[in-house]
Amino acid sequence: MKKIFYAFAFASVLWSCKTVGTTTPTLKKEQIQVAINLNEINNDKVMVTVTAPSILTDEITYYIPKTVPGTYSEDNYGRYIEDLKAYDSKGNVLNVKKNDVNSWSISNAKMLDKITYLVNDSFDTETGKNFGEDEIFSPAGSNIDSGKNIMLNTHCFVGYFTNQMSIPYHITISHPAELWGATSMVDLDASDTNDSFISSRYAELVENPIMYSKPDYTTFTVDGMEILIAVYSPTGKFTAESITPEMKTMMIAQKNFLGKINTTKKYSILLYLSTMKEDDAKGFGALEHPTVTTVVLPEMMPKDELVKSMMDVVSHEFFHIVTPLTIHSKEIHDFDYNDPKMSAHLWMYEGVTEYFANLFQINQGLITEEEFYTRLSGQIEQANAMNDTMPFTTMSANVLEQPYKDQYINVYQKGSLIGMCLDIIIREKSNGERGILDLMQKLSSEYGVSKAFNDNELFAKITSLTYPEVGEFLTTYVSGSTPIPYDTYFAKVGVTKTTEKVAENVFLKGNTPYIDVNQETKEIIVIPNIELNTFYTSLKLKGDDIIMAINDKAYTLDNIYDMISESQNWKENDVISLKIKRNGVVQTIKGKVKLTYEEKEGLKATDLSKRALKESWLKS
């Protein structure tokens, strides 16, 4: 999973059943049959019918997941299930008891023929606050917008019976002919109004989301892997074709970087673009699956920002092919969706993945060395703001609980830096011939998709495949409470700290904005009763001033991303003109851009004697 916290994302804070037929042959009772009806949607609710397998107990429980892999939070997807009913083969209603938000017990279960229920969607309940607390992270959620889009994350719609998770699932989905389902699954039904999918077990089904919308997709092949890019853009601002060139360049670079690690023949990218209205998604980022990534981003983004974000989140999710989708512990392989036991190795699953997502870009020439160092500096700054003495393995194993869950975001910062340090150690000890990618290739061969490791044995296995110094690092800095001395590891590759003055964002200080948006009028407002930076004070802007235009270009909520993006190019003393409304009176303010600067630590390669090792680290 990769959550995106944009410097301008604050804008989101401001504002009886019918069983579907199928053309496939009659299926055996050993399969769980699921029919989802997208033709009859009422109040954003979809009818689901589950035909049960043979049941030998007097009572059985049907579960909708509390947690799904890759989210690291208790989301309780059962809260979107309504009116669950159970029937015998004659249509008689069986007694159903709701045990908790995610489970229902059914009496006389030996007589059970089918259950029915309604599924509501999660997108229209999001506020953009407290994701991981009480809101579903959008890429793991659901959207039901009749005739336009259905984001069908299967765990939101389909559950499992007690001890029946290994039984194959047969899913039939009836839908309007104008909607097409983008997925990595194979549709066994050739009709335009009915899709048919088979999954070997529940865990496989959960890893295969489907996005229904009017067809907008591209396909291409990279080194034998078929890539599908499907886009839902409500206003048509973006198309799959418009972003495919950049995505293709990135995917080629990733495949080149990974080399022989290749575990899938098809990979789908499902991009949902949000209007950011009150009833639309606000949790931006992506969620990985073995052959699919679901992505949610704001449609109002400028194209260059959208492509940049896609490269960030999709590259991260794609590298999950390595871990945990190939290399993982038993906690993940035998995931308990309603009583999950978490693995201690988020440093690898998310941290090494994030490290690869940055390393491959410098390795393949997509970013410069300086840009790579800037990203590392930012990770160090953010990691230092977290609890740096909390053992990473302890945090990981207890990530669903406080105080550990508040530290989860550090997997993208310190977790990535852990991967970097390990990479440098292995490079140094092997005279530049091997790195952490080599380690992951060896672990992939040792374990793999169908073979999990024991959580408490991973460090010993890694040490046996590398060097004693790697084991010492893991014990001291990953399972231990000692903060990592990053300078020590940078010195090995000739990189040292630097200090420079950096201009503060005109509209945002850290995660605190200077401007707000009126959702009703879409007006951009200078936030009152706060200390404004030099940009505002030099132009004599005041709290509650409405910014109507800058340099003769009008701005509202609809194009606020353009305003913020363009401000990144402003230089000290640039001439600027602002059209504002103050106390109901429109006026124009002219002046020069004055920026606020802060000292920030950076990184720079200064020791030429370590150049060979540095080049092997970044380029080989």
BELQUI-V403519 format. One record per backbone hydrogen bond with DSSP energy under -0.5 kcal/mol. NH is the residue of the N-H (numbers start at 0). CO is the residue of the C=O. Records with the same first field share a line. If there is no record, write none. Layout:
# BELQUI-V403519
NH->CO  CO
This chain:
# BELQUI-V403519
1->285
3->283
4->2
5->3
8->5
10->7
11->8
12->9
13->9
14->10
18->16
30->27
31->167
32->30  50
33->169
34->48
35->171
36->46
37->35  173
40->38
41->39  44
44->41
45->118
46->36
47->116
48->34
49->114
50->32  48
51->49  112
59->105
61->103
62->159
63->101
65->336
66->336
70->67
71->67
74->65  72
75->65
76->64
78->75
79->76
80->77
81->117
84->115
85->93
86->113
87->91
88->110
90->87
93->85
96->104
98->96  102
99->102
102->99
103->61
104->96
105->59
106->94
107->57
108->57
110->107
111->108
112->86
113->86
114->49
115->84
116->47
117->81
118->45
119->79  117
120->43
121->141
122->141
124->121
125->122
131->134
132->129
133->129
134->129
139->136
140->137
142->150
144->148
145->143
147->144
148->144
149->211
150->142
151->149  209
152->140  150
153->151
155->152
156->152  153
157->153
159->62
161->60
163->160
166->163
168->198
169->31
170->168  196
171->33
172->194
173->35
174->192
178->175
179->212
181->179  210
182->180
186->184
187->185  195
189->187
194->172
196->170
198->168
201->164
204->200
205->201
206->202
207->204
209->151
210->181
211->149  209
212->179
213->147
217->228
219->226
221->224
224->221
225->223  264
226->219
227->266
228->217
229->227  268
230->215
231->270
232->230
233->231  272
235->232
242->238  239
243->239
244->240
246->242
247->243
248->244
249->245
250->246
251->247
252->248
253->249
254->250
255->251
256->252
257->253
258->254
260->257
261->259
266->225
267->290
268->227
269->267  292
270->229  268
271->269  294
272->231  270
273->271  296
279->276
283->281
284->295
285->1
286->293
288->291
292->267
293->286
294->269
295->284
296->271
298->273
300->297
305->301
306->302
307->303
308->304
309->305
310->306
311->307
312->308
313->309
314->309  310
315->311
316->312
317->313
318->314
319->315  316
320->317
321->318
322->318
324->319
325->321
326->321
327->325
329->452
331->328
332->328
333->329
334->331
336->334
341->339  396
347->344
348->344
349->345
350->345
351->346
352->347
353->349
354->350
355->351
356->352
357->353  354
358->354
359->355
360->357
361->357
362->358
363->359
364->361
365->360
366->360
371->367
372->368
373->369
374->370
375->371
376->372
377->373
378->374
379->375
380->376
381->377
382->378
383->379
384->380  381
385->382
387->385
389->386
390->388
391->477
392->477
394->390
395->391
396->392
397->393
398->395
400->397
404->400
406->403
407->404
409->406
410->407
411->408
412->409
413->409
414->409
416->412
417->413
418->414
419->415
420->416
421->417
422->418
423->419
424->420
425->421
426->422
427->423
428->424
429->425
430->427
431->426
432->429
438->434
439->435
440->436
441->437
442->438
443->439
444->440
445->441
446->442
447->325
450->447
451->449
452->327
456->453
457->453  454
460->456
461->457
462->458
463->459
464->460
465->461  462
469->466
470->466
471->467
472->468
473->469
474->470
475->471
476->472
477->472  473
478->473
481->475
485->483
487->484
488->484  485
489->485
490->486
491->487
492->488  489
493->490
494->489
495->603
497->601
499->599
501->597
503->595
508->511
509->507
511->508
512->510
513->506
514->506
515->524
517->522
518->516
521->517
523->546
524->515  522
525->544
526->513
531->529
535->532
536->532
537->533
538->534
539->536
540->535
543->525
544->541
545->580
546->523  544
547->545  578
548->578
549->552
550->576
552->549
553->551
554->547
556->521
558->555
559->556
561->558
562->558
563->559
564->560
565->561
566->562
567->563  564
568->565
569->566
572->592
573->570
575->590
577->588
578->548
579->577  586
580->545
581->584
584->581
585->583
586->579
588->577
590->575
592->573
597->501
599->499
601->497
603->495
605->493  603
606->493
607->605
609->606
610->607
613->609
614->610
615->611
616->612
617->613
618->614
619->614  615
